[in-house]
Amino acid sequence: MASTGTEFGTTQLFLTDSRLVLAMLNHLRYQALQRTLGLSREQANVLTAVALLSAADGAYEATRRITGMRPHVSGADAVIGAAAVREASLSLAGPSVRAVPGLGALVVFAIFGRFAVPALRRSGQRARAAEQRLRAAERRVRSERIKRYAAARDRARPSAA
């Protein structure tokens, strides 16, 4: 038997085994999503990408809350990070996702919506609280005016009698 020059060692065995495990987990993921939600492979890839991005966002938010500070990222680093996240999510979702028109815009809209909805909710709550304070102040002013008019009316009555 002739030697090819490369031996099949523990490194190659580990890589082969890990690829087999990942392929099996990927197949089980497809099967679970198809049975529970009735999704095709392409739809399962998109759903998985959105779920992973949501989980990453949740992990980031939790980390930011724990540390209490935002990371200072330059513009160039943000562009490189966005490109890396895009490529990672597209590679996770599968090759057919690149052919879906408008998917990138949808994902960006979903991510920005994730950040915008809590801010809009807080703004609405603050506006409601400000309106309630304004109405309470208006009621106080109105009742004070009524008291003053009633007191002036009561002072004017005895002098007329």
C-alpha positions as CSV (number, residue, x, y, z in Angstrom):
1,M,0.0,0.0,0.0
2,A,1.5,3.3,-1.1
3,S,1.7,6.2,1.4
4,T,0.1,9.5,0.2
5,G,2.3,11.7,2.4
6,T,-0.5,12.8,4.7
7,E,-1.5,10.7,7.6
8,F,-5.0,10.6,9.1
9,G,-4.3,11.7,12.6
10,T,-6.2,12.9,15.6
11,T,-6.7,16.4,14.2
12,Q,-8.3,15.2,11.0
13,L,-10.4,12.7,13.0
14,F,-11.6,15.5,15.3
15,L,-12.5,17.7,12.3
16,T,-14.3,14.9,10.6
17,D,-16.2,13.9,13.7
18,S,-17.2,17.5,14.5
19,R,-18.4,18.0,10.9
20,L,-20.5,14.8,11.2
21,V,-22.0,16.1,14.5
22,L,-22.8,19.5,13.0
23,A,-24.4,17.9,9.9
24,M,-26.5,15.7,12.1
25,L,-27.6,18.6,14.3
26,N,-28.4,20.6,11.2
27,H,-30.5,17.8,9.8
28,L,-32.3,17.5,13.2
29,R,-33.0,21.2,13.1
30,Y,-34.5,21.0,9.7
31,Q,-36.6,18.0,10.7
32,A,-37.8,19.7,13.9
33,L,-38.8,22.9,12.2
34,Q,-40.5,21.0,9.4
35,R,-42.5,18.9,11.8
36,T,-43.5,21.6,14.2
37,L,-44.0,24.6,11.9
38,G,-44.1,23.0,8.5
39,L,-41.2,25.0,7.1
40,S,-39.2,24.2,4.1
41,R,-35.4,24.1,4.3
42,E,-35.1,27.7,3.0
43,Q,-37.6,29.0,5.5
44,A,-36.0,27.1,8.3
45,N,-32.7,28.7,7.4
46,V,-34.2,32.2,7.5
47,L,-36.0,31.5,10.8
48,T,-32.8,30.2,12.3
49,A,-30.9,33.3,11.1
50,V,-33.5,35.6,12.6
51,A,-33.5,33.6,15.9
52,L,-29.8,33.7,16.1
53,L,-29.7,37.4,15.5
54,S,-32.4,38.0,18.1
55,A,-30.4,35.8,20.6
56,A,-27.2,37.8,19.8
57,D,-29.1,41.0,20.4
58,G,-30.5,39.8,23.7
59,A,-27.0,38.7,24.8
60,Y,-25.6,42.1,23.8
61,E,-28.3,44.0,25.7
62,A,-27.8,41.8,28.8
63,T,-24.1,42.4,28.6
64,R,-24.5,46.1,28.2
65,R,-26.9,46.3,31.2
66,I,-24.5,44.2,33.3
67,T,-21.4,46.3,32.4
68,G,-23.3,49.6,32.4
69,M,-21.4,51.0,29.5
70,R,-21.6,50.9,25.7
71,P,-18.5,49.9,23.7
72,H,-16.9,52.7,21.9
73,V,-16.7,51.5,18.3
74,S,-15.2,53.5,15.4
75,G,-17.0,53.8,12.1
76,A,-14.6,51.6,10.3
77,D,-14.9,48.9,13.0
78,A,-18.7,49.1,12.7
79,V,-18.6,48.6,9.0
80,I,-16.3,45.6,9.3
81,G,-18.5,44.2,12.0
82,A,-21.7,44.7,10.0
83,A,-20.1,43.0,7.0
84,A,-19.0,40.1,9.2
85,V,-22.4,39.7,10.8
86,R,-24.1,39.9,7.3
87,E,-21.8,37.2,5.9
88,A,-22.1,35.0,9.0
89,S,-25.9,35.2,9.0
90,L,-26.1,34.5,5.2
91,S,-23.8,31.5,5.6
92,L,-25.9,30.2,8.5
93,A,-29.1,30.7,6.6
94,G,-27.9,28.8,3.5
95,P,-27.2,29.7,-0.1
96,S,-30.8,30.1,-1.2
97,V,-31.2,33.1,1.2
98,R,-29.1,35.3,-1.0
99,A,-31.7,34.9,-3.7
100,V,-34.6,36.1,-1.5
101,P,-35.3,39.7,-2.6
102,G,-35.5,42.3,0.1
103,L,-34.4,39.9,2.9
104,G,-31.6,42.2,3.9
105,A,-34.0,45.2,4.2
106,L,-36.4,43.0,6.2
107,V,-33.7,41.9,8.7
108,V,-32.4,45.5,9.0
109,F,-36.0,46.7,9.6
110,A,-36.6,44.0,12.2
111,I,-33.3,44.9,14.0
112,F,-34.0,48.6,14.0
113,G,-37.6,47.9,15.0
114,R,-36.3,45.9,18.0
115,F,-34.4,49.0,19.1
116,A,-37.0,51.5,18.2
117,V,-40.1,49.9,19.8
118,P,-38.9,50.3,23.4
119,A,-37.8,53.9,22.8
120,L,-41.2,54.7,21.2
121,R,-43.0,53.0,24.1
122,R,-41.0,55.1,26.6
123,S,-41.8,58.2,24.6
124,G,-45.5,57.4,24.6
125,Q,-45.5,56.7,28.3
126,R,-43.6,60.0,29.0
127,A,-46.1,61.9,26.7
128,R,-49.0,60.3,28.6
129,A,-47.5,61.2,32.0
130,A,-46.9,64.8,30.8
131,E,-50.5,65.0,29.6
132,Q,-51.8,63.7,32.9
133,R,-49.6,66.2,34.8
134,L,-50.9,69.0,32.6
135,R,-54.5,68.0,33.1
136,A,-54.0,67.8,36.9
137,A,-52.5,71.2,36.9
138,E,-55.4,72.5,34.8
139,R,-57.9,71.0,37.3
140,R,-56.0,72.7,40.2
141,V,-56.0,76.0,38.5
142,R,-59.7,75.7,37.6
143,S,-60.7,74.7,41.1
144,E,-58.6,77.6,42.6
145,R,-60.3,80.0,40.2
146,I,-63.7,78.7,41.2
147,K,-62.8,79.1,44.9
148,R,-61.7,82.7,44.3
149,Y,-64.9,83.5,42.4
150,A,-67.0,81.9,45.0
151,A,-65.2,83.8,47.8
152,A,-65.6,87.1,45.9
153,R,-69.3,86.3,45.4
154,D,-69.7,85.5,49.1
155,R,-68.0,88.8,50.1
156,A,-70.2,90.8,47.7
157,R,-73.5,89.3,49.0
158,P,-73.4,90.6,52.6
159,S,-72.6,94.1,51.4
160,A,-75.5,94.1,49.0
161,A,-78.0,93.1,51.7
